[in-house]
């Protein structure tokens, strides 16, 4: 790899700067790795649990134990872990449709959710089968300018007809802090002090194993995430999970399959071993990605760019946001991340109208698992302000390489002053 001496010097300085933060992440990895192993041991996971079921998948003990392991790891009553979830959006949609009924109201209290959920929420009478098409009312409360919850706005917006409150843990495509588990717990306590029977749902994508506990341990009733992000460990080929209160998980299972069938069927199609192994690897892989994000923040801050979070900040998801001054900087950065990939490094990403998004998106995704954003990847909507969202890196070395290659890509186009 041919990097300029100035880039290597900046990288060396950044790596020295972040040593203490990397040691904190090592301790986090230990805690979460031991927690996962304890759950495996409690449920006596054995190699026969990895066997492949077919057809209806009745009495698939590997599938059943996997649900129990996930529930224990997340401190939940129950979990539903399946390859039949095609994406995080599908998993979240299944949870929402499973629990909400016509006439119910869903209110997101963390502002407008991630772009791909907009079509799930939909509009009344849109004919797409969206939540609002089914008569489920929707509302949202914008965050305050500093990215914190608008407590008075939440108080004013919720009512006795509100069935569920939605929380998006990660920043999505916003320049705001992601929410910690403690902050989510504070939101839970606040809304339940107003309406004790209200349900709290969390989109946990990108957040798993970035802290020592999960939202379901802070009073959240239901949460969902994707296996091609953190909990799949870079190994699970597809899938998602839903975890929380047992009756709510069962309702979501009825939506995934059919009422009366739920989670009792569903052939795992040879994915079971990868799902177990991915969960086992996830705390370590997530920690590697966190280290890469801290390094990226330190490098770009050294060069005068704004990053969010900053390198010393506490982290509660994988996403590292970096603000650029124009579309050309943004595109050069993302193309540089792609160039550092082990897969499809020869491909040059360009902005395109990606399904589910409202603006052209450029995405670096040279991954072994298509769309696997625990692997090194980066994406951005081409809109002001020009912010790139980098995530993942199954190894710290790969994340480091991605940052250096992105810098060199920018320098080669005279977009970086060194």
VENMOBEL-V254269 format. One line per field, one symbol per residue. ss: DSSP state (A for helix, B for strand, O for the rest). phi: phi as a letter, one per 30 degrees, with the letter a starting at -180 (. if undefined). psi: psi as a letter, one per 30 degrees, with the letter a starting at -180 (. if undefined). A space follows every 10 residues. Layout:
ss->???
phi->???
psi->???
//
This chain:
ss->OOOOAAAAAA AAAAAAAOAA AAAAAAAAAA AAAAAAAAAA AAOOOOAAAA OOOOOOOOOO AAAAAAAAAA AAAOOOOBBB BBOOOOOAAA AAAAAAAAAO OOOOBBBBOO OOOOAAAAAA AOOOOOOOOO OAAAOOBBBB OOOOOOOOOO AAAAAAAOOO OBBBBBBBOO OOOOOOOOOO AAAAAAAAAA AAAAOOOOBB BBBOOOOOOO OOOOAAAAOO OBBBBBOOOA AAOOOOOOOB BBBBOAAAAA AAAAAAOOOO OAAAOOOOOO OAAAAAAAAA AAAAAAAAAA AAAAAAAAAA AAOOOBBBOO OOOOOOOOOB BBBOOOAAAA AAAAAAAAAO OOOOOOOOOO OBOOOOOOOO BBBBOOOOOO OOOOOOBBBB BOOOOOBBBB BOOOOAAAAA AAAAAAAAAA AAOOOOOO
phi->.ccddddddd dddddddced dddddeddee edddddddde dechdbdddd dccbhdidhd dddddeedde edecicdabb bbddddaddd ddedddddcd bejdbcbdcc iddeeddddd dibeidicid eddcicdbbb cdddedicdc ddddedddad dddbccbcdd dicbdbddcd ddddeddedd ddddbeddcc cbdceiceid bdbceddcjd dabbacdcce ddiicedaja bbbldedddd ddddddcaei chddbkddhi cdedddddde deeddddddd dddddedddd decjddbadd edddbbaddc cbcccaddde dddddddddd ddcidddcdb daddejccbe bcbcbdbdce idcddeaaaa ddadddcccc bikdbdeddd eddddddddd ddchcbdb
psi->kjkleeeeee eeeeeeegee eeeeeeeeee eeeeeeeeee eeghklfffg lkllbfgkhj eeeeeeeeee eeeghlellj jkffkfleee eeeeeeeeek lkflkkjkgh aklkeffefe ealkgfgfgl effggjlkll jlllfgglki eeeeeeellf fjekkkkjel fbhkilklkl eeeeeeeeee effejffkkk kkjgkffkgf aflleffggk eklllkfgbe ffggekfall lklbkeeeee eeeeeeclkf ebgfljkfhg feeeeeeeee feeeeeeeee eeeeeeeeee eegglkljll eflkkglfkj kkklfleeee eeeeeeeeff lfkhffkjkl klikkflflk kkkjhilejk gjgflklklk kilkljkkjk lajfkeeeee eeeeeeeeee efghgkj.
//
